[in-house]
Amino acid sequence: MRPISNSVLITHQLYSTCMEALEARFDTCRLYEADDRDAFLAEKGAGIRAIAGSNVNAAMMDKMPNLELIANFGVGYDSVDVEAAKARGIRVTNTPDVLNDAVAELAIGLMVAMARKIPQTDRFVREGKWLDGAYPLTWELNGKTLGILGLGRIGKEIAVRAQAMKMRVVYHGRNKQDNQPFIYYDDLTDMARDADWLMVIAPGGAQTRNIVSRQVLEALGPQGAVVNLARGTLIDEVAMLELLESGELGGAALDVFAQEPKMDSRFFALDNVVLSPHQGSATDQTRHQMGMLVVKNIEAHFAGKLLLTPVV
């Protein structure tokens, strides 16, 4: 038997197999298709028991008095007001692990693209400039030190791949982790000073906003590069742009930005950056797995079973 009418609210367009599974198993309604979201929720909010998607604040929760579960599509859940959900007795889940490999692959890909200037050399060939002489020499990863900010599930996958590239790995986080073979730094600036690359892969939110400060970026220096696949808010973007323009920071490989998809146009004039449009988990394989985890969490909740990946 299906749950009550309009029991699952879909906040944004999800991967196709996830949408198909949600609509086959539950009564669904699509918030992102509504011209007037407030009016939409005023009409349907009382019938909604679960949300599939993201971007859920306290005011939105209050429009759904029978809401029981928010199944966040993504490992990062900073777009969900978790404390507000907890206070209202609303469970929250996310989609960890299934996207670790995809994000780690892109992390290494961005590093290689930055070091060897793959976008720039591709353009160099396409524009016929090779006929006038060779492209300038570039960097390599071999023998360099990678400092990881956030040695979580994804951070560990990046570390393994970096070791395969013959890099030395160190890390910084809130606490030292036992049984890890990497040197721990309790001070991020000190780690940046000793590293050639700074990999930003920590959670977003108020606690980590601008954690990669001007001081950290200056410590990384003109021979260093920063890579960000976490959230744009973790880096002081204004300071980063100024240091990239002056050459006081060697380079940046970025998949996320402070106000994405809006971009500071100063990025486009820089030749020492590689830019990616938030593609960390954006593969068919991974988005399918993320979607199935969203569906399974909702199924488990409605069946009175333990949630697969609870946040609260």
Number of C-alpha atoms within 10 A of each C-alpha: 5 10 14 13 15 18 22 27 26 21 19 15 14 18 17 13 15 21 17 12 15 24 13 11 15 20 16 21 20 15 18 13 13 12 9 10 13 14 11 16 20 11 11 18 22 17 19 25 23 25 25 27 22 21 14 20 15 15 10 15 21 16 18 18 14 16 24 20 23 30 29 28 27 21 19 18 22 17 14 19 18 21 13 16 22 13 9 15 13 19 19 24 25 24 25 17 14 18 22 20 18 19 24 25 16 19 28 19 14 25 23 17 18 27 20 16 22 16 14 17 16 10 12 15 13 10 10 9 13 12 9 7 7 10 13 7 8 10 12 13 19 13 12 18 22 27 29 30 26 20 27 16 15 21 21 17 18 26 24 14 16 22 15 11 16 14 18 20 21 22 27 24 17 11 11 15 15 7 6 10 9 18 14 20 20 13 13 22 21 14 26 32 19 16 25 24 27 28 28 25 24 23 20 19 15 11 9 14 16 18 20 23 19 19 16 21 26 19 20 26 23 17 14 24 26 27 24 23 24 24 25 21 20 25 25 19 19 12 18 22 18 14 19 23 18 11 14 18 24 22 28 26 24 24 22 23 23 17 12 13 10 8 11 14 8 11 15 11 9 14 15 19 25 23 17 15 12 18 13 21 22 15 13 12 12 20 23 18 19 26 26 20 24 27 21 18 26 28 16 13 17 16 9 9 11 10 17 16 18 15 17 15
